[in-house]
Amino acid sequence: MEDRAHALRTEINVAGLASVEATLELALCFHHAVRDDHEGIAAGIGRLRELTSSGDYAYYTDIAHFMANRHSPTAPGSQAQWLDGESATRTRWHSLVTARREHLRATL
């Protein structure tokens, strides 16, 4: 997975598609959260912070924290305003991760 992600990052950078790179990192955070890979999710969140430091897509970092069921240690009061509130949004994103874990366990 990491080799493919590295190749995609390179292709995205060459094409100059910064928003796509942030989306890739968010997808990788989902993958790491499903696998309960703490190092992978931490690295992914770090890359997301760098990619969204301009403010564009900054909510992706919040979503990555939600998927991993983590609280953001550096930004406890996110600028994002969730339509259903942070708690409901956090629950929905984390539920996607737990549903995927259950699906994968059932197929083994």
C-alpha positions as CSV (number, residue, x, y, z in Angstrom):
1,M,0.0,0.0,0.0
2,E,2.8,2.5,0.9
3,D,4.6,1.9,-2.4
4,R,1.5,2.6,-4.3
5,A,0.7,5.7,-2.2
6,H,4.3,7.0,-2.8
7,A,3.8,6.5,-6.6
8,L,0.5,8.3,-6.5
9,R,2.0,11.2,-4.4
10,T,4.7,11.6,-7.1
11,E,2.2,11.6,-9.9
12,I,0.0,14.1,-8.1
13,N,2.9,16.4,-7.4
14,V,4.0,16.3,-11.0
15,A,0.5,17.2,-12.1
16,G,0.3,20.0,-9.5
17,L,-2.9,18.8,-8.0
18,A,-2.5,19.7,-4.3
19,S,-6.2,19.1,-3.4
20,V,-6.0,15.6,-4.8
21,E,-2.9,14.9,-2.6
22,A,-4.9,15.9,0.5
23,T,-7.7,13.6,-0.6
24,L,-5.2,10.7,-1.1
25,E,-3.8,11.3,2.4
26,L,-7.3,11.3,3.9
27,A,-8.0,7.9,2.1
28,L,-4.7,6.6,3.5
29,C,-5.8,7.8,7.0
30,F,-9.0,5.7,6.6
31,H,-6.9,2.7,5.6
32,H,-4.6,3.1,8.6
33,A,-7.5,3.7,11.0
34,V,-9.2,0.5,9.8
35,R,-6.0,-1.4,10.4
36,D,-5.6,0.3,13.8
37,D,-2.1,1.4,12.6
38,H,-1.3,4.1,15.1
39,E,2.0,5.1,13.4
40,G,0.4,5.2,10.0
41,I,-2.5,7.4,11.2
42,A,-0.1,9.7,13.0
43,A,2.1,10.1,9.9
44,G,-1.0,10.6,7.7
45,I,-2.3,13.3,10.0
46,G,1.1,15.0,9.9
47,R,1.1,15.0,6.1
48,L,-2.5,16.3,6.1
49,R,-1.5,19.2,8.4
50,E,1.3,20.1,6.0
51,L,-1.0,19.9,3.0
52,T,-3.8,21.9,4.5
53,S,-1.7,24.5,6.3
54,S,-3.1,27.2,3.9
55,G,-6.6,26.5,5.3
56,D,-7.9,24.8,2.2
57,Y,-9.3,21.4,3.2
58,A,-8.1,21.8,6.8
59,Y,-11.2,19.9,7.9
60,Y,-9.6,16.8,6.4
61,T,-7.4,16.7,9.5
62,D,-10.4,16.8,11.7
63,I,-11.9,13.9,9.8
64,A,-8.8,11.9,10.1
65,H,-8.9,12.4,13.8
66,F,-12.5,11.3,13.9
67,M,-11.8,8.2,11.9
68,A,-9.1,7.2,14.3
69,N,-11.2,8.2,17.3
70,R,-8.6,10.6,18.4
71,H,-8.8,14.2,19.7
72,S,-6.6,16.7,18.0
73,P,-3.9,17.6,20.6
74,T,-2.9,20.9,18.8
75,A,-6.3,22.2,17.7
76,P,-9.0,21.3,20.2
77,G,-11.3,24.0,18.9
78,S,-11.4,23.3,15.1
79,Q,-12.5,26.0,12.8
80,A,-14.9,23.6,11.1
81,Q,-18.5,23.9,11.8
82,W,-20.3,20.6,11.4
83,L,-23.9,20.7,10.4
84,D,-24.9,18.0,13.0
85,G,-22.3,19.1,15.5
86,E,-18.8,17.6,16.1
87,S,-20.0,14.7,18.2
88,A,-22.4,13.3,15.6
89,T,-19.9,13.9,12.8
90,R,-17.1,12.2,14.8
91,T,-19.4,9.2,15.4
92,R,-20.3,8.9,11.7
93,W,-16.7,8.9,10.5
94,H,-15.6,6.5,13.2
95,S,-18.6,4.2,12.4
96,L,-17.3,4.0,8.8
97,V,-14.0,2.6,10.1
98,T,-15.6,0.1,12.5
99,A,-18.0,-1.1,9.8
100,R,-15.1,-1.7,7.5
101,R,-13.2,-3.6,10.2
102,E,-16.2,-5.8,10.8
103,H,-16.7,-6.4,7.1
104,L,-13.0,-7.4,6.7
105,R,-13.2,-9.7,9.7
106,A,-16.3,-11.4,8.3
107,T,-14.6,-12.0,4.9
108,L,-11.6,-13.8,6.4
